[in-house]
Amino acid sequence: MNTFVKVGKFASLPDAQIAVGRLEAEGIRAFLPNANLIQTLPGVLGPIPVMVAAEHESAARRILETDYSSDLEGDDETT
């Protein structure tokens, strides 16, 4: 049986979903516990946790702590 740990808490559902997407893009399966309840009662449950399997905890935290915003600053090129 897998053990799951919380690797982040987010103020909004979109922010939590972005975190899940970042983790999954790096090959770490992540999920929002009670996702259906969160969508039904937004803001009622407080911060939204993101969960991963315990063996991926350190990698997941490292990914979520990485700030890529400086990679975007000053990029005025258009596609």
FIKOLZA-1660 file (N, C-alpha, C; in steps of 0.1 Angstrom, whole numbers, plus 5000, padded with zeros to 4 digits):
% residues 79
   i   px   py   pz ch aa at
   1 5008 4988 5000  A  M  N
   1 5000 5000 5000  A  M CA
   1 5009 5012 5000  A  M  C
   2 5005 5022 4992  A  N  N
   2 5013 5034 4991  A  N CA
   2 5010 5044 5002  A  N  C
   3 5020 5051 5006  A  T  N
   3 5018 5062 5016  A  T CA
   3 5019 5075 5008  A  T  C
   4 5010 5084 5011  A  F  N
   4 5010 5097 5004  A  F CA
   4 5013 5108 5014  A  F  C
   5 5020 5118 5009  A  V  N
   5 5024 5130 5017  A  V CA
   5 5020 5143 5010  A  V  C
   6 5017 5153 5018  A  K  N
   6 5014 5166 5013  A  K CA
   6 5027 5173 5010  A  K  C
   7 5028 5178 4997  A  V  N
   7 5040 5186 4993  A  V CA
   7 5038 5201 4991  A  V  C
   8 5025 5205 4993  A  G  N
   8 5022 5219 4991  A  G CA
   8 5008 5222 4994  A  G  C
   9 5005 5234 4998  A  K  N
   9 4991 5239 5000  A  K CA
   9 4989 5252 4992  A  K  C
  10 4978 5253 4986  A  F  N
  10 4975 5264 4976  A  F CA
  10 4962 5271 4980  A  F  C
  11 4962 5284 4978  A  A  N
  11 4950 5292 4981  A  A CA
  11 4939 5290 4971  A  A  C
  12 4942 5286 4959  A  S  N
  12 4931 5285 4949  A  S CA
  12 4932 5272 4942  A  S  C
  13 4921 5267 4936  A  L  N
  13 4921 5255 4928  A  L CA
  13 4930 5256 4916  A  L  C
  14 4929 5267 4908  A  P  N
  14 4938 5268 4897  A  P CA
  14 4953 5267 4901  A  P  C
  15 4957 5273 4912  A  D  N
  15 4971 5272 4916  A  D CA
  15 4975 5258 4919  A  D  C
  16 4966 5251 4926  A  A  N
  16 4968 5237 4930  A  A CA
  16 4969 5228 4917  A  A  C
  17 4960 5231 4907  A  Q  N
  17 4960 5223 4895  A  Q CA
  17 4973 5225 4887  A  Q  C
  18 4978 5238 4887  A  I  N
  18 4991 5241 4881  A  I CA
  18 5002 5233 4887  A  I  C
  19 5002 5232 4901  A  A  N
  19 5013 5225 4908  A  A CA
  19 5012 5210 4904  A  A  C
  20 5000 5204 4903  A  V  N
  20 4998 5190 4899  A  V CA
  20 5004 5189 4885  A  V  C
  21 5001 5198 4876  A  G  N
  21 5006 5197 4862  A  G CA
  21 5021 5198 4862  A  G  C
  22 5027 5206 4870  A  R  N
  22 5042 5207 4870  A  R CA
  22 5048 5194 4874  A  R  C
  23 5042 5188 4885  A  L  N
  23 5048 5176 4890  A  L CA
  23 5046 5164 4880  A  L  C
  24 5034 5164 4874  A  E  N
  24 5032 5153 4864  A  E CA
  24 5040 5155 4851  A  E  C
  25 5043 5167 4848  A  A  N
  25 5052 5170 4836  A  A CA
  25 5066 5164 4839  A  A  C
  26 5070 5163 4852  A  E  N
  26 5083 5158 4856  A  E CA
  26 5082 5143 4859  A  E  C
  27 5071 5137 4857  A  G  N
  27 5070 5123 4859  A  G CA
  27 5065 5119 4873  A  G  C
  28 5061 5128 4881  A  I  N
  28 5056 5125 4894  A  I CA
  28 5041 5126 4895  A  I  C
  29 5035 5115 4897  A  R  N
  29 5020 5114 4898  A  R CA
  29 5016 5122 4911  A  R  C
  30 5007 5131 4909  A  A  N
  30 5002 5140 4920  A  A CA
  30 4987 5141 4919  A  A  C
  31 4981 5144 4931  A  F  N
  31 4966 5145 4931  A  F CA
  31 4961 5155 4942  A  F  C
  32 4949 5159 4940  A  L  N
  32 4942 5168 4950  A  L CA
  32 4932 5159 4957  A  L  C
  33 4934 5157 4970  A  P  N
  33 4924 5149 4978  A  P CA
  33 4911 5156 4978  A  P  C
  34 4900 5149 4977  A  N  N
  34 4887 5155 4977  A  N CA
  34 4885 5165 4966  A  N  C
  35 4891 5163 4954  A  A  N
  35 4890 5173 4943  A  A CA
  35 4875 5176 4940  A  A  C
  36 4866 5167 4940  A  N  N
  36 4853 5170 4937  A  N CA
  36 4846 5179 4947  A  N  C
  37 4849 5176 4960  A  L  N
  37 4844 5185 4970  A  L CA
  37 4850 5199 4969  A  L  C
  38 4862 5200 4966  A  I  N
  38 4869 5213 4964  A  I CA
  38 4862 5221 4953  A  I  C
  39 4858 5215 4942  A  Q  N
  39 4852 5221 4931  A  Q CA
  39 4837 5225 4935  A  Q  C
  40 4831 5217 4943  A  T  N
  40 4817 5220 4947  A  T CA
  40 4816 5231 4958  A  T  C
  41 4826 5231 4967  A  L  N
  41 4826 5241 4978  A  L CA
  41 4839 5249 4978  A  L  C
  42 4841 5257 4967  A  P  N
  42 4854 5265 4967  A  P CA
  42 4855 5274 4978  A  P  C
  43 4867 5275 4984  A  G  N
  43 4870 5284 4995  A  G CA
  43 4865 5279 5009  A  G  C
  44 4857 5269 5010  A  V  N
  44 4852 5265 5022  A  V CA
  44 4862 5256 5030  A  V  C
  45 4870 5249 5023  A  L  N
  45 4879 5239 5029  A  L CA
  45 4893 5245 5033  A  L  C
  46 4895 5257 5030  A  G  N
  46 4909 5263 5033  A  G CA
  46 4919 5260 5022  A  G  C
  47 4932 5260 5026  A  P  N
  47 4942 5257 5016  A  P CA
  47 4940 5243 5010  A  P  C
  48 4943 5242 4997  A  I  N
  48 4942 5230 4989  A  I CA
  48 4955 5223 4989  A  I  C
  49 4955 5210 4995  A  P  N
  49 4968 5203 4995  A  P CA
  49 4970 5196 4982  A  P  C
  50 4983 5194 4979  A  V  N
  50 4987 5186 4967  A  V CA
  50 4995 5174 4973  A  V  C
  51 4991 5162 4969  A  M  N
  51 4997 5150 4975  A  M CA
  51 5005 5142 4964  A  M  C
  52 5015 5135 4969  A  V  N
  52 5023 5126 4961  A  V CA
  52 5027 5114 4969  A  V  C
  53 5031 5103 4962  A  A  N
  53 5036 5092 4970  A  A CA
  53 5049 5096 4978  A  A  C
  54 5050 5090 4990  A  A  N
  54 5061 5094 4999  A  A CA
  54 5075 5093 4993  A  A  C
  55 5077 5083 4984  A  E  N
  55 5090 5081 4978  A  E CA
  55 5094 5092 4968  A  E  C
  56 5084 5101 4964  A  H  N
  56 5087 5112 4955  A  H CA
  56 5087 5125 4962  A  H  C
  57 5086 5125 4976  A  E  N
  57 5084 5138 4983  A  E CA
  57 5095 5148 4981  A  E  C
  58 5108 5144 4982  A  S  N
  58 5118 5154 4981  A  S CA
  58 5119 5159 4967  A  S  C
  59 5118 5151 4956  A  A  N
  59 5118 5156 4943  A  A CA
  59 5106 5165 4940  A  A  C
  60 5095 5162 4945  A  A  N
  60 5083 5170 4943  A  A CA
  60 5084 5184 4950  A  A  C
  61 5090 5184 4962  A  R  N
  61 5092 5197 4969  A  R CA
  61 5102 5205 4961  A  R  C
  62 5112 5199 4956  A  R  N
  62 5123 5206 4948  A  R CA
  62 5116 5212 4936  A  R  C
  63 5108 5205 4929  A  I  N
  63 5101 5210 4917  A  I CA
  63 5092 5222 4920  A  I  C
  64 5084 5220 4931  A  L  N
  64 5075 5231 4934  A  L CA
  64 5082 5243 4939  A  L  C
  65 5094 5242 4945  A  E  N
  65 5101 5253 4950  A  E CA
  65 5109 5261 4939  A  E  C
  66 5110 5254 4927  A  T  N
  66 5118 5261 4916  A  T CA
  66 5110 5272 4910  A  T  C
  67 5115 5284 4909  A  D  N
  67 5109 5295 4904  A  D CA
  67 5114 5298 4889  A  D  C
  68 5105 5296 4880  A  Y  N
  68 5109 5298 4866  A  Y CA
  68 5106 5312 4860  A  Y  C
  69 5101 5320 4869  A  S  N
  69 5096 5333 4864  A  S CA
  69 5108 5342 4857  A  S  C
  70 5120 5340 4862  A  S  N
  70 5131 5348 4857  A  S CA
  70 5134 5343 4842  A  S  C
  71 5130 5331 4839  A  D  N
  71 5132 5326 4825  A  D CA
  71 5123 5334 4815  A  D  C
  72 5112 5340 4820  A  L  N
  72 5103 5346 4812  A  L CA
  72 5105 5361 4811  A  L  C
  73 5112 5367 4821  A  E  N
  73 5114 5382 4821  A  E CA
  73 5123 5386 4810  A  E  C
  74 5119 5397 4803  A  G  N
  74 5127 5403 4792  A  G CA
  74 5126 5395 4779  A  G  C
  75 5118 5385 4778  A  D  N
  75 5116 5378 4766  A  D CA
  75 5105 5385 4757  A  D  C
  76 5109 5394 4749  A  D  N
  76 5100 5401 4741  A  D CA
  76 5098 5396 4727  A  D  C
  77 5103 5384 4724  A  E  N
  77 5101 5378 4711  A  E CA
  77 5087 5373 4710  A  E  C
  78 5082 5374 4697  A  T  N
  78 5069 5368 4695  A  T CA
  78 5071 5356 4686  A  T  C
  79 5061 5347 4686  A  T  N
  79 5062 5335 4678  A  T CA
  79 5053 5336 4666  A  T  C
% end
